[in-house]
Amino acid sequence: MKVIDKYILRRYFGTFLGLMLLFVPISIILDLSERIDKFIEHHVPLKEILGYYGDFLLYFFNILFPIFLFLSVIWFTSRLAQNTEIIAMLNTGMPFIRLLRPYLIGATIIATSVLLLNLSIIPKARIGYNEFWVKYVHSKYFKTRETNDVYRQIDPTHYIYASNLNHQNKTAYNFVMEEIAGDSLKSKLYADRIVFNPKKKNYTLYNMRKRVYLKNREKITNKSRFDTIFNFTLDDLTPVTYIAEGLNYSALNKFIKKEKLRGSKNIKKFELEKYKRMSLPISAFILTFIAVAMASQKRRSGIGGNLAFGITVSMLYILFDRIFGVMVIKSGFSPMWAAWIPNIIFGLLAIYLVRRAKT
């Protein structure tokens, strides 16, 4: 690696880390000012608060790192251009593509690091962040959370329906479980309500009626109270939507497969989470090249003009990401395309700007 590559890489990582370190205390202070009343109200232990902010920083780093990287590259590259350092490099006969090499190396290191963090560390931080939020911020809502008209396929042959599911009482009402093999209904179980017993890990069924369909007759069983074991929990029937965020890539794929079998309403949201884990690191390359192409030329507007462009592009990138994310949830848009379209659009912009900068 030549001296010029090391010089640019030092500026690349130094500016990026400096911007992140500047953001850390500001973000913590702003969040603490909004949450302090909740912390005092719930007597949150200091250890849990510190753990929350550790998860908080990793959680938002994963979301905002492309923007901070983009602005840091614009900042230090604009300074190189204003000091005519880039002009001096190019006047020695260095092609513009050669100038991009240290930026490419830097983006590769950042993208690889984010991809590795997303395998286990960041998912754990995201689940820790969400669980803290549920426990201390929105605890009342989740303790009284109810779900109506639950319908799930829990395995290849068993289907479940409940008119109402109360998570606080661990109770499901108007419960029905059918066993279907091929086109034949094998059995059907009814209960006015079922209650999960956490200590015994079993269920109590009230006013249970079960029909078993044999070849030439039906076997009917009626009991006012009946204890049994099922291979599911009530929380499995309607898992909290953030559960997918805490799974590694392999576990997430298995979870999605299971949720498809169960007919989950949130399947597209889970798939969007999967595709974003792969598309997000790629944004490091795209935004780096856009930033270099725009900031490498000396302009009358100076660094301020380049930063204004950078902030505009950043907002547009976030806007596109949010719009397509909402389209997945609200209109059934493809999760894969929703995750990759912002990168495709800004990737084409990067190619155009790099080609223009070469001329």
C-alpha atoms as a printed R data frame, in Angstrom:
    type eleno elety resid chain resno       x       y       z
1   ATOM     1    CA   MET     A     1   0.000   0.000   0.000
2   ATOM     2    CA   LYS     A     2   1.444   3.360  -1.060
3   ATOM     3    CA   VAL     A     3   1.806   6.458   1.101
4   ATOM     4    CA   ILE     A     4  -1.116   8.193  -0.605
5   ATOM     5    CA   ASP     A     5  -3.412   5.240   0.170
6   ATOM     6    CA   LYS     A     6  -2.431   5.242   3.840
7   ATOM     7    CA   TYR     A     7  -2.888   9.016   3.998
8   ATOM     8    CA   ILE     A     8  -6.434   8.903   2.589
9   ATOM     9    CA   LEU     A     9  -7.382   5.867   4.684
10  ATOM    10    CA   ARG     A    10  -6.273   7.643   7.875
11  ATOM    11    CA   ARG     A    11  -8.468  10.575   6.954
12  ATOM    12    CA   TYR     A    12 -11.298   8.223   5.929
13  ATOM    13    CA   PHE     A    13 -11.469   6.361   9.244
14  ATOM    14    CA   GLY     A    14 -10.379   9.282  11.401
15  ATOM    15    CA   THR     A    15 -13.146  11.579  10.174
16  ATOM    16    CA   PHE     A    16 -15.776   8.821  10.318
17  ATOM    17    CA   LEU     A    17 -14.878   7.798  13.877
18  ATOM    18    CA   GLY     A    18 -14.592  11.441  14.938
19  ATOM    19    CA   LEU     A    19 -18.083  12.186  13.661
20  ATOM    20    CA   MET     A    20 -19.457   9.100  15.391
21  ATOM    21    CA   LEU     A    21 -17.783  10.030  18.689
22  ATOM    22    CA   LEU     A    22 -19.222  13.532  18.385
23  ATOM    23    CA   PHE     A    23 -22.677  12.075  17.868
24  ATOM    24    CA   VAL     A    24 -22.504   9.590  20.805
25  ATOM    25    CA   PRO     A    25 -22.752  12.035  23.758
26  ATOM    26    CA   ILE     A    26 -25.306  14.201  21.940
27  ATOM    27    CA   SER     A    27 -27.586  11.249  21.195
28  ATOM    28    CA   ILE     A    28 -27.319   9.909  24.744
29  ATOM    29    CA   ILE     A    29 -28.106  13.298  26.295
30  ATOM    30    CA   LEU     A    30 -31.121  13.827  24.013
31  ATOM    31    CA   ASP     A    31 -32.496  10.353  24.686
32  ATOM    32    CA   LEU     A    32 -31.843  10.601  28.435
33  ATOM    33    CA   SER     A    33 -33.679  13.917  28.615
34  ATOM    34    CA   GLU     A    34 -36.771  12.225  27.136
35  ATOM    35    CA   ARG     A    35 -36.575   9.012  29.204
36  ATOM    36    CA   ILE     A    36 -35.444  10.278  32.621
37  ATOM    37    CA   ASP     A    37 -39.020  10.506  33.944
38  ATOM    38    CA   LYS     A    38 -39.705   6.880  32.965
39  ATOM    39    CA   PHE     A    39 -36.448   5.725  34.556
40  ATOM    40    CA   ILE     A    40 -37.330   7.435  37.832
41  ATOM    41    CA   GLU     A    41 -40.956   6.253  37.739
42  ATOM    42    CA   HIS     A    42 -39.944   2.595  37.288
43  ATOM    43    CA   HIS     A    43 -36.844   2.778  39.557
44  ATOM    44    CA   VAL     A    44 -34.695   1.398  36.743
45  ATOM    45    CA   PRO     A    45 -31.347   0.066  38.051
46  ATOM    46    CA   LEU     A    46 -28.231   1.876  36.815
47  ATOM    47    CA   LYS     A    47 -26.871  -1.383  35.370
48  ATOM    48    CA   GLU     A    48 -29.934  -1.753  33.138
49  ATOM    49    CA   ILE     A    49 -29.728   1.876  32.027
50  ATOM    50    CA   LEU     A    50 -26.068   1.447  31.036
51  ATOM    51    CA   GLY     A    51 -26.928  -1.767  29.202
52  ATOM    52    CA   TYR     A    52 -29.768   0.013  27.431
53  ATOM    53    CA   TYR     A    53 -27.482   2.772  26.152
54  ATOM    54    CA   GLY     A    54 -24.941   0.222  24.971
55  ATOM    55    CA   ASP     A    55 -27.696  -1.446  22.934
56  ATOM    56    CA   PHE     A    56 -29.034   1.968  21.920
57  ATOM    57    CA   LEU     A    57 -25.717   3.027  20.354
58  ATOM    58    CA   LEU     A    58 -25.258  -0.230  18.425
59  ATOM    59    CA   TYR     A    59 -28.893  -0.140  17.285
60  ATOM    60    CA   PHE     A    60 -28.672   3.372  15.865
61  ATOM    61    CA   PHE     A    61 -25.157   2.898  14.511
62  ATOM    62    CA   ASN     A    62 -26.548   0.143  12.302
63  ATOM    63    CA   ILE     A    63 -29.269   2.476  11.027
64  ATOM    64    CA   LEU     A    64 -27.278   5.687  10.624
65  ATOM    65    CA   PHE     A    65 -23.750   4.574   9.773
66  ATOM    66    CA   PRO     A    66 -24.250   5.117   5.986
67  ATOM    67    CA   ILE     A    67 -25.224   8.740   6.605
68  ATOM    68    CA   PHE     A    68 -22.307   9.457   8.947
69  ATOM    69    CA   LEU     A    69 -19.913   7.735   6.555
70  ATOM    70    CA   PHE     A    70 -21.267   9.745   3.639
71  ATOM    71    CA   LEU     A    71 -20.951  13.093   5.426
72  ATOM    72    CA   SER     A    72 -17.464  12.296   6.761
73  ATOM    73    CA   VAL     A    73 -16.181  11.356   3.278
74  ATOM    74    CA   ILE     A    74 -17.632  14.575   1.832
75  ATOM    75    CA   TRP     A    75 -16.048  16.589   4.639
76  ATOM    76    CA   PHE     A    76 -12.466  15.356   4.436
77  ATOM    77    CA   THR     A    77 -12.470  14.968   0.619
78  ATOM    78    CA   SER     A    78 -13.730  18.549   0.255
79  ATOM    79    CA   ARG     A    79 -10.881  19.712   2.471
80  ATOM    80    CA   LEU     A    80  -8.396  17.818   0.302
81  ATOM    81    CA   ALA     A    81  -9.904  19.498  -2.774
82  ATOM    82    CA   GLN     A    82  -9.913  22.982  -1.221
83  ATOM    83    CA   ASN     A    83  -6.258  22.545  -0.263
84  ATOM    84    CA   THR     A    84  -5.551  21.490  -3.901
85  ATOM    85    CA   GLU     A    85  -4.176  18.146  -2.671
86  ATOM    86    CA   ILE     A    86  -6.403  16.184  -5.054
87  ATOM    87    CA   ILE     A    87  -5.376  18.425  -7.953
88  ATOM    88    CA   ALA     A    88  -1.742  17.726  -7.109
89  ATOM    89    CA   MET     A    89  -2.397  13.972  -7.094
90  ATOM    90    CA   LEU     A    90  -4.162  14.036 -10.445
91  ATOM    91    CA   ASN     A    91  -1.500  16.303 -12.002
92  ATOM    92    CA   THR     A    92   1.114  13.615 -11.367
93  ATOM    93    CA   GLY     A    93  -0.733  11.464 -13.908
94  ATOM    94    CA   MET     A    94  -2.800   9.489 -11.389
95  ATOM    95    CA   PRO     A    95  -6.101   8.404 -12.975
96  ATOM    96    CA   PHE     A    96  -9.254   9.309 -11.061
97  ATOM    97    CA   ILE     A    97 -10.079   5.590 -10.771
98  ATOM    98    CA   ARG     A    98  -6.719   5.087  -9.004
99  ATOM    99    CA   LEU     A    99  -7.705   7.823  -6.546
100 ATOM   100    CA   LEU     A   100 -10.772   5.758  -5.631
101 ATOM   101    CA   ARG     A   101  -8.702   2.757  -4.488
102 ATOM   102    CA   PRO     A   102  -8.169   3.805  -0.832
103 ATOM   103    CA   TYR     A   103 -11.843   4.798  -0.650
104 ATOM   104    CA   LEU     A   104 -12.774   1.354  -1.957
105 ATOM   105    CA   ILE     A   105 -10.546  -0.300   0.661
106 ATOM   106    CA   GLY     A   106 -12.075   1.817   3.420
107 ATOM   107    CA   ALA     A   107 -15.643   1.079   2.277
108 ATOM   108    CA   THR     A   108 -14.828  -2.649   2.118
109 ATOM   109    CA   ILE     A   109 -13.577  -2.639   5.718
110 ATOM   110    CA   ILE     A   110 -16.645  -0.719   6.926
111 ATOM   111    CA   ALA     A   111 -19.104  -2.886   4.971
112 ATOM   112    CA   THR     A   112 -17.474  -6.132   6.142
113 ATOM   113    CA   SER     A   113 -17.495  -4.938   9.754
114 ATOM   114    CA   VAL     A   114 -21.193  -4.032   9.583
115 ATOM   115    CA   LEU     A   115 -22.019  -7.373   7.956
116 ATOM   116    CA   LEU     A   116 -20.156  -9.281  10.702
117 ATOM   117    CA   LEU     A   117 -21.795  -7.201  13.431
118 ATOM   118    CA   ASN     A   118 -25.189  -8.018  11.942
119 ATOM   119    CA   LEU     A   119 -24.530 -11.741  12.331
120 ATOM   120    CA   SER     A   120 -24.892 -11.705  16.110
121 ATOM   121    CA   ILE     A   121 -23.878  -8.549  18.017
122 ATOM   122    CA   ILE     A   122 -26.313  -6.028  16.530
123 ATOM   123    CA   PRO     A   123 -29.322  -8.435  16.589
124 ATOM   124    CA   LYS     A   124 -28.695  -8.987  20.322
125 ATOM   125    CA   ALA     A   125 -28.444  -5.228  20.839
126 ATOM   126    CA   ARG     A   126 -31.686  -4.653  18.964
127 ATOM   127    CA   ILE     A   127 -33.600  -7.222  21.013
128 ATOM   128    CA   GLY     A   128 -32.131  -5.782  24.227
129 ATOM   129    CA   TYR     A   129 -33.144  -2.278  23.161
130 ATOM   130    CA   ASN     A   130 -36.692  -3.364  22.297
131 ATOM   131    CA   GLU     A   131 -37.169  -5.407  25.482
132 ATOM   132    CA   PHE     A   132 -36.020  -2.483  27.630
133 ATOM   133    CA   TRP     A   133 -38.449  -0.249  25.720
134 ATOM   134    CA   VAL     A   134 -41.319  -2.683  26.285
135 ATOM   135    CA   LYS     A   135 -40.478  -3.188  29.965
136 ATOM   136    CA   TYR     A   136 -40.057   0.443  31.013
137 ATOM   137    CA   VAL     A   137 -41.504   2.710  28.299
138 ATOM   138    CA   HIS     A   138 -44.559   0.956  26.870
139 ATOM   139    CA   SER     A   139 -45.075  -1.581  29.637
140 ATOM   140    CA   LYS     A   140 -48.774  -0.825  30.169
141 ATOM   141    CA   TYR     A   141 -49.626  -1.454  26.530
142 ATOM   142    CA   PHE     A   142 -47.835  -4.783  26.307
143 ATOM   143    CA   LYS     A   143 -49.166  -6.080  29.625
144 ATOM   144    CA   THR     A   144 -52.745  -5.642  28.415
145 ATOM   145    CA   ARG     A   145 -52.104  -6.569  24.800
146 ATOM   146    CA   GLU     A   146 -54.934  -8.510  23.159
147 ATOM   147    CA   THR     A   147 -55.261 -10.056  19.724
148 ATOM   148    CA   ASN     A   148 -58.512 -10.855  17.933
149 ATOM   149    CA   ASP     A   149 -59.238 -13.564  15.363
150 ATOM   150    CA   VAL     A   150 -56.015 -15.549  15.604
151 ATOM   151    CA   TYR     A   151 -55.606 -18.185  12.900
152 ATOM   152    CA   ARG     A   152 -52.384 -20.196  12.652
153 ATOM   153    CA   GLN     A   153 -51.015 -23.370  11.157
154 ATOM   154    CA   ILE     A   154 -48.694 -24.688  13.875
155 ATOM   155    CA   ASP     A   155 -47.363 -27.742  11.994
156 ATOM   156    CA   PRO     A   156 -48.115 -29.526   8.697
157 ATOM   157    CA   THR     A   157 -51.374 -31.075   9.993
158 ATOM   158    CA   HIS     A   158 -52.698 -28.863  12.832
159 ATOM   159    CA   TYR     A   159 -54.579 -25.569  12.495
160 ATOM   160    CA   ILE     A   160 -55.669 -23.284  15.330
161 ATOM   161    CA   TYR     A   161 -58.284 -20.554  15.656
162 ATOM   162    CA   ALA     A   162 -59.137 -18.308  18.640
163 ATOM   163    CA   SER     A   163 -61.580 -15.401  18.631
164 ATOM   164    CA   ASN     A   164 -59.555 -13.519  21.265
165 ATOM   165    CA   LEU     A   165 -56.131 -13.934  22.882
166 ATOM   166    CA   ASN     A   166 -55.213 -12.076  26.078
167 ATOM   167    CA   HIS     A   167 -51.450 -12.028  26.689
168 ATOM   168    CA   GLN     A   168 -51.733 -10.766  30.243
169 ATOM   169    CA   ASN     A   169 -53.974 -13.620  31.403
170 ATOM   170    CA   LYS     A   170 -52.408 -16.197  29.066
171 ATOM   171    CA   THR     A   171 -55.920 -17.030  27.907
172 ATOM   172    CA   ALA     A   172 -57.473 -17.779  24.510
173 ATOM   173    CA   TYR     A   173 -61.246 -17.729  23.978
174 ATOM   174    CA   ASN     A   174 -63.416 -19.784  21.579
175 ATOM   175    CA   PHE     A   175 -60.480 -22.040  20.839
176 ATOM   176    CA   VAL     A   176 -60.575 -24.514  17.941
177 ATOM   177    CA   MET     A   177 -57.847 -26.928  16.822
178 ATOM   178    CA   GLU     A   178 -58.238 -29.040  13.687
179 ATOM   179    CA   GLU     A   179 -56.115 -31.943  12.498
180 ATOM   180    CA   ILE     A   180 -56.159 -32.241   8.714
181 ATOM   181    CA   ALA     A   181 -54.249 -34.877   6.747
182 ATOM   182    CA   GLY     A   182 -54.435 -34.351   3.010
183 ATOM   183    CA   ASP     A   183 -58.058 -33.534   2.232
184 ATOM   184    CA   SER     A   184 -59.449 -35.343   5.296
185 ATOM   185    CA   LEU     A   185 -60.443 -33.832   8.635
186 ATOM   186    CA   LYS     A   186 -59.120 -36.237  11.291
187 ATOM   187    CA   SER     A   187 -60.189 -34.466  14.474
188 ATOM   188    CA   LYS     A   188 -61.595 -31.226  15.784
189 ATOM   189    CA   LEU     A   189 -61.229 -29.873  19.325
190 ATOM   190    CA   TYR     A   190 -63.345 -27.061  20.784
191 ATOM   191    CA   ALA     A   191 -63.001 -25.155  24.068
192 ATOM   192    CA   ASP     A   192 -64.741 -22.056  25.389
193 ATOM   193    CA   ARG     A   193 -61.361 -20.953  26.697
194 ATOM   194    CA   ILE     A   194 -57.880 -22.328  27.313
195 ATOM   195    CA   VAL     A   195 -55.420 -21.044  29.918
196 ATOM   196    CA   PHE     A   196 -51.676 -21.564  29.848
197 ATOM   197    CA   ASN     A   197 -50.122 -22.575  33.191
198 ATOM   198    CA   PRO     A   198 -46.516 -21.269  33.250
199 ATOM   199    CA   LYS     A   199 -45.430 -23.382  36.254
200 ATOM   200    CA   LYS     A   200 -46.724 -26.718  34.911
201 ATOM   201    CA   LYS     A   201 -46.086 -25.792  31.263
202 ATOM   202    CA   ASN     A   202 -49.495 -27.135  30.275
203 ATOM   203    CA   TYR     A   203 -52.958 -25.883  29.309
204 ATOM   204    CA   THR     A   204 -56.306 -26.079  31.043
205 ATOM   205    CA   LEU     A   205 -59.267 -26.357  28.665
206 ATOM   206    CA   TYR     A   206 -62.759 -25.365  29.847
207 ATOM   207    CA   ASN     A   207 -65.901 -26.914  28.313
208 ATOM   208    CA   MET     A   208 -63.812 -29.026  25.995
209 ATOM   209    CA   ARG     A   209 -65.468 -30.993  23.158
210 ATOM   210    CA   LYS     A   210 -63.425 -33.188  20.869
211 ATOM   211    CA   ARG     A   211 -64.534 -35.068  17.763
212 ATOM   212    CA   VAL     A   212 -62.325 -37.761  16.239
213 ATOM   213    CA   TYR     A   213 -63.460 -38.803  12.759
214 ATOM   214    CA   LEU     A   214 -62.921 -42.532  12.194
215 ATOM   215    CA   LYS     A   215 -63.786 -44.514   9.084
216 ATOM   216    CA   ASN     A   216 -67.415 -45.304   9.866
217 ATOM   217    CA   ARG     A   217 -68.123 -43.335  13.032
218 ATOM   218    CA   GLU     A   218 -67.232 -40.380  15.222
219 ATOM   219    CA   LYS     A   219 -65.683 -40.529  18.666
220 ATOM   220    CA   ILE     A   220 -66.931 -37.647  20.817
221 ATOM   221    CA   THR     A   221 -65.389 -36.555  24.122
222 ATOM   222    CA   ASN     A   222 -66.832 -33.871  26.428
223 ATOM   223    CA   LYS     A   223 -65.173 -32.552  29.588
224 ATOM   224    CA   SER     A   224 -65.875 -29.454  31.650
225 ATOM   225    CA   ARG     A   225 -62.191 -29.160  32.540
226 ATOM   226    CA   PHE     A   226 -59.242 -30.879  30.907
227 ATOM   227    CA   ASP     A   227 -55.467 -30.456  31.307
228 ATOM   228    CA   THR     A   228 -53.210 -31.198  28.363
229 ATOM   229    CA   ILE     A   229 -49.924 -30.250  26.676
230 ATOM   230    CA   PHE     A   230 -49.600 -28.574  23.269
231 ATOM   231    CA   ASN     A   231 -46.412 -28.051  21.257
232 ATOM   232    CA   PHE     A   232 -46.903 -24.263  21.182
233 ATOM   233    CA   THR     A   233 -47.240 -21.338  23.567
234 ATOM   234    CA   LEU     A   234 -49.811 -18.569  23.301
235 ATOM   235    CA   ASP     A   235 -46.989 -16.118  22.522
236 ATOM   236    CA   ASP     A   236 -46.047 -18.351  19.567
237 ATOM   237    CA   LEU     A   237 -49.462 -17.657  18.082
238 ATOM   238    CA   THR     A   238 -48.872 -13.905  17.917
239 ATOM   239    CA   PRO     A   239 -45.146 -13.244  18.479
240 ATOM   240    CA   VAL     A   240 -44.111  -9.629  19.028
241 ATOM   241    CA   THR     A   241 -43.063  -8.110  15.719
242 ATOM   242    CA   TYR     A   242 -39.561  -7.193  16.899
243 ATOM   243    CA   ILE     A   243 -38.564 -10.823  17.577
244 ATOM   244    CA   ALA     A   244 -37.052 -11.177  14.074
245 ATOM   245    CA   GLU     A   245 -34.649  -8.308  14.759
246 ATOM   246    CA   GLY     A   246 -32.919 -10.335  17.485
247 ATOM   247    CA   LEU     A   247 -32.184 -13.402  15.346
248 ATOM   248    CA   ASN     A   248 -28.987 -14.081  13.430
249 ATOM   249    CA   TYR     A   249 -29.244 -14.625   9.682
250 ATOM   250    CA   SER     A   250 -29.574 -18.416   9.843
251 ATOM   251    CA   ALA     A   251 -32.106 -18.325  12.685
252 ATOM   252    CA   LEU     A   252 -34.025 -15.580  10.884
253 ATOM   253    CA   ASN     A   253 -34.412 -17.750   7.779
254 ATOM   254    CA   LYS     A   254 -35.751 -20.619   9.916
255 ATOM   255    CA   PHE     A   255 -38.088 -18.240  11.734
256 ATOM   256    CA   ILE     A   256 -39.465 -16.896   8.435
257 ATOM   257    CA   LYS     A   257 -40.031 -20.435   7.167
258 ATOM   258    CA   LYS     A   258 -41.938 -21.329  10.345
259 ATOM   259    CA   GLU     A   259 -43.986 -18.119  10.235
260 ATOM   260    CA   LYS     A   260 -44.951 -18.794   6.611
261 ATOM   261    CA   LEU     A   261 -46.254 -22.186   7.678
262 ATOM   262    CA   ARG     A   262 -48.252 -20.528  10.450
263 ATOM   263    CA   GLY     A   263 -49.710 -17.884   8.131
264 ATOM   264    CA   SER     A   264 -48.193 -14.890   9.926
265 ATOM   265    CA   LYS     A   265 -49.493 -11.461   8.944
266 ATOM   266    CA   ASN     A   266 -46.014  -9.973   9.490
267 ATOM   267    CA   ILE     A   267 -44.139 -12.247   7.097
268 ATOM   268    CA   LYS     A   268 -43.234  -9.458   4.666
269 ATOM   269    CA   LYS     A   269 -41.881  -7.342   7.516
270 ATOM   270    CA   PHE     A   270 -39.674 -10.254   8.588
271 ATOM   271    CA   GLU     A   271 -38.450 -10.756   5.012
272 ATOM   272    CA   LEU     A   272 -37.667  -7.052   4.709
273 ATOM   273    CA   GLU     A   273 -35.509  -7.362   7.836
274 ATOM   274    CA   LYS     A   274 -33.609 -10.248   6.206
275 ATOM   275    CA   TYR     A   275 -32.932  -8.455   2.921
276 ATOM   276    CA   LYS     A   276 -31.904  -5.211   4.624
277 ATOM   277    CA   ARG     A   277 -29.138  -7.014   6.484
278 ATOM   278    CA   MET     A   278 -27.506  -7.706   3.119
279 ATOM   279    CA   SER     A   279 -28.348  -4.456   1.342
280 ATOM   280    CA   LEU     A   280 -27.301  -2.076   4.138
281 ATOM   281    CA   PRO     A   281 -23.535  -2.848   4.033
282 ATOM   282    CA   ILE     A   282 -23.512  -2.278   0.252
283 ATOM   283    CA   SER     A   283 -24.622   1.307   0.843
284 ATOM   284    CA   ALA     A   284 -21.126   1.990   2.241
285 ATOM   285    CA   PHE     A   285 -19.668   1.594  -1.271
286 ATOM   286    CA   ILE     A   286 -22.404   3.545  -3.049
287 ATOM   287    CA   LEU     A   287 -22.420   6.549  -0.726
288 ATOM   288    CA   THR     A   288 -18.617   6.634  -0.552
289 ATOM   289    CA   PHE     A   289 -18.313   6.872  -4.352
290 ATOM   290    CA   ILE     A   290 -21.039   9.536  -4.577
291 ATOM   291    CA   ALA     A   291 -19.265  11.568  -1.893
292 ATOM   292    CA   VAL     A   292 -15.833  11.319  -3.589
293 ATOM   293    CA   ALA     A   293 -17.189  12.163  -7.028
294 ATOM   294    CA   MET     A   294 -18.922  15.301  -5.722
295 ATOM   295    CA   ALA     A   295 -16.311  16.506  -3.220
296 ATOM   296    CA   SER     A   296 -13.107  15.864  -5.192
297 ATOM   297    CA   GLN     A   297 -13.510  18.978  -7.327
298 ATOM   298    CA   LYS     A   298 -12.690  22.426  -5.977
299 ATOM   299    CA   ARG     A   299 -15.806  24.611  -6.017
300 ATOM   300    CA   ARG     A   300 -16.616  28.227  -5.288
301 ATOM   301    CA   SER     A   301 -19.221  27.142  -2.747
302 ATOM   302    CA   GLY     A   302 -16.470  25.383  -0.804
303 ATOM   303    CA   ILE     A   303 -17.018  22.737   1.852
304 ATOM   304    CA   GLY     A   304 -20.384  24.240   2.846
305 ATOM   305    CA   GLY     A   305 -21.870  23.618  -0.588
306 ATOM   306    CA   ASN     A   306 -20.670  20.017  -0.604
307 ATOM   307    CA   LEU     A   307 -22.060  19.406   2.870
308 ATOM   308    CA   ALA     A   308 -25.412  20.870   1.817
309 ATOM   309    CA   PHE     A   309 -25.436  18.420  -1.106
310 ATOM   310    CA   GLY     A   310 -24.486  15.618   1.259
311 ATOM   311    CA   ILE     A   311 -27.288  16.387   3.691
312 ATOM   312    CA   THR     A   312 -29.786  16.556   0.802
313 ATOM   313    CA   VAL     A   313 -28.693  13.198  -0.596
314 ATOM   314    CA   SER     A   314 -28.765  11.679   2.908
315 ATOM   315    CA   MET     A   315 -32.332  12.825   3.463
316 ATOM   316    CA   LEU     A   316 -33.364  11.467   0.075
317 ATOM   317    CA   TYR     A   317 -31.743   8.112   0.847
318 ATOM   318    CA   ILE     A   318 -33.598   7.875   4.177
319 ATOM   319    CA   LEU     A   319 -36.833   8.985   2.481
320 ATOM   320    CA   PHE     A   320 -36.575   6.298  -0.213
321 ATOM   321    CA   ASP     A   321 -35.756   3.663   2.399
322 ATOM   322    CA   ARG     A   322 -38.773   4.606   4.532
323 ATOM   323    CA   ILE     A   323 -41.181   4.886   1.586
324 ATOM   324    CA   PHE     A   324 -40.403   1.408   0.265
325 ATOM   325    CA   GLY     A   325 -40.479  -0.021   3.794
326 ATOM   326    CA   VAL     A   326 -44.004   1.349   4.294
327 ATOM   327    CA   MET     A   327 -45.037   0.011   0.880
328 ATOM   328    CA   VAL     A   328 -44.050  -3.508   1.972
329 ATOM   329    CA   ILE     A   329 -46.232  -3.357   5.087
330 ATOM   330    CA   LYS     A   330 -49.194  -1.421   3.681
331 ATOM   331    CA   SER     A   331 -49.468  -2.552   0.063
332 ATOM   332    CA   GLY     A   332 -47.705  -5.909  -0.164
333 ATOM   333    CA   PHE     A   333 -44.716  -4.621  -2.163
334 ATOM   334    CA   SER     A   334 -41.855  -7.108  -2.624
335 ATOM   335    CA   PRO     A   335 -39.539  -6.996   0.460
336 ATOM   336    CA   MET     A   336 -36.493  -7.856  -1.665
337 ATOM   337    CA   TRP     A   337 -37.073  -4.954  -4.055
338 ATOM   338    CA   ALA     A   338 -37.911  -2.612  -1.187
339 ATOM   339    CA   ALA     A   339 -34.529  -3.371   0.398
340 ATOM   340    CA   TRP     A   340 -32.526  -3.027  -2.818
341 ATOM   341    CA   ILE     A   341 -34.253  -0.291  -4.844
342 ATOM   342    CA   PRO     A   342 -32.687   2.605  -2.831
343 ATOM   343    CA   ASN     A   343 -29.254   1.068  -3.436
344 ATOM   344    CA   ILE     A   344 -30.010   0.574  -7.131
345 ATOM   345    CA   ILE     A   345 -31.163   4.181  -7.579
346 ATOM   346    CA   PHE     A   346 -28.225   5.687  -5.716
347 ATOM   347    CA   GLY     A   347 -25.854   3.159  -7.290
348 ATOM   348    CA   LEU     A   348 -26.811   4.483 -10.738
349 ATOM   349    CA   LEU     A   349 -26.265   8.017  -9.430
350 ATOM   350    CA   ALA     A   350 -22.801   6.975  -8.179
351 ATOM   351    CA   ILE     A   351 -21.855   5.555 -11.597
352 ATOM   352    CA   TYR     A   352 -22.986   8.752 -13.339
353 ATOM   353    CA   LEU     A   353 -21.111  11.059 -10.956
354 ATOM   354    CA   VAL     A   354 -17.889   9.004 -11.078
355 ATOM   355    CA   ARG     A   355 -17.947   8.994 -14.882
356 ATOM   356    CA   ARG     A   356 -18.518  12.748 -14.939
357 ATOM   357    CA   ALA     A   357 -15.705  13.305 -12.445
358 ATOM   358    CA   LYS     A   358 -13.282  11.362 -14.664
359 ATOM   359    CA   THR     A   359 -13.764  13.761 -17.576
